[in-house]
């Protein structure tokens, strides 16, 4: 097995850093979610949830912790979704053709793009 | 380098649905030559290239590149060829250097060789000043030069050029021809398709004309031109019909054709000597001659002779077939 997938990954990273918007969104969006829905709404929820009794045996966590887990999952989901869409653009612009015409095995493309998606999220 | 057949195609057939893009063609290319593949739009040129470069599966018949069957050893075939695609295939957001670097890496070139080749090729295509420029900011000619440079990164044994000079200005075309010739002299076999007949004429050692998926003429461009006769003569008269009959009576006139502006005569002997005879025989009939023009047949004439005059739309899917494997 060669290391060609690292090249695909390298290209993904160049594009990631080069598109400031994408990088910015990836870093700021989760923080925004947490701030807006987490901090702003937690005080409201706090007054509502106080009326429910805590179920015995269930660990009591505060709303922000609950929110953070959700935001993390959502960020991972969306970045991966957009990461995969990059493949679609490649196909459209034709770079896919160059990759397929090379002696590189095609699973390197999947691996490289996949790795790129993982890093971005 | 030993001369031998580097590309061998036998009874190749390829269809898109019901449409037969390539219909039972056979040809071969000698190692070290520049081979031109000509044909009108939708004739099957790109399909053939796509099969040879393993972009399309080989449906029927056989094709060998460098002695390797494209059907059974596509991976090894890919290692020994370079391709410059018909349409622009560049990542708009990578720089010139990154484009070459990316290409070298996916072809698993060793680092030293890759860096040396990059430098050498950027100089060759004179893009030194644009090394760190993103490709979307380059002009059409620069992009094309970059694509050709990329095709040369790996020093392939066969370089496929699918209409490399399409849409370029004469200066850039001339320069690209020079590169291509230089590369060929270094031992790379060139497989060229083009619509520009002068290009094929100047560059190639051998020419093959394909139309409707079949090869209809092949040979050196000289021999093809000679099949059209020594000279061509264009006549405008007051009565083309009668003049055609009169011209036919001259033994050196091998063919008379009516074209939109008058008559086209193909002469089997030196035109300078035949012309007075033709004119005399027409004047004897009392037909007024309005204008006369004579010229050597060009590859353009050969092309039109074999493929006719009507304009082709070309079936929509042939020039850019969808990759089948993904």
Contacts between the chains, C-beta under 8 A, distances in Angstrom:
chain1	res1	chain2	res2	distance
A	2	B	108	5.7
A	4	B	105	6.8
A	4	B	106	5.3
A	4	B	108	6.3
A	6	B	105	7.9
A	7	B	102	6.2
A	7	B	105	3.9
A	7	B	106	5.3
A	8	B	106	7.6
A	10	B	102	7.8
A	10	B	105	7.5
A	11	B	91	7.2
A	11	B	94	7.0
A	11	B	98	7.7
A	11	B	102	5.7
A	14	B	93	7.6
A	14	B	94	6.6
A	14	B	98	6.5
A	15	B	91	7.9
A	15	B	93	5.6
A	15	B	94	7.9
A	18	B	93	5.6
A	19	B	93	7.5
A	93	B	89	7.6
A	93	B	90	7.8
A	93	B	91	7.1
A	93	B	92	6.9
A	94	B	85	7.0
A	94	B	87	6.1
A	94	B	88	6.8
A	94	B	89	3.9
A	94	B	90	7.9
A	95	B	89	6.1
A	95	B	90	7.3
A	95	B	91	5.1
A	96	B	323	7.4
A	96	B	326	7.9
A	97	B	55	7.2
A	97	B	85	6.2
A	97	B	89	5.3
A	97	B	323	7.3
A	98	B	85	7.7
A	98	B	89	5.2
A	98	B	103	7.1
A	98	B	106	7.9
A	98	B	150	8.0
A	99	B	106	6.3
A	100	B	55	7.0
A	100	B	323	6.3
A	100	B	325	7.5
A	100	B	326	7.6
A	101	B	53	6.1
A	101	B	54	7.8
A	101	B	55	6.3
A	101	B	78	6.6
A	101	B	83	5.3
A	102	B	78	6.4
A	102	B	103	7.6
A	102	B	106	4.5
A	102	B	107	5.5
A	103	B	75	5.8
A	103	B	76	7.9
A	103	B	78	4.2
A	103	B	79	4.5
A	103	B	107	6.3
A	103	B	108	7.2
A	104	B	106	4.7
A	104	B	107	7.4
A	104	B	108	7.5
A	105	B	75	7.8
A	106	B	325	7.5
A	106	B	326	7.3
A	108	B	106	7.8
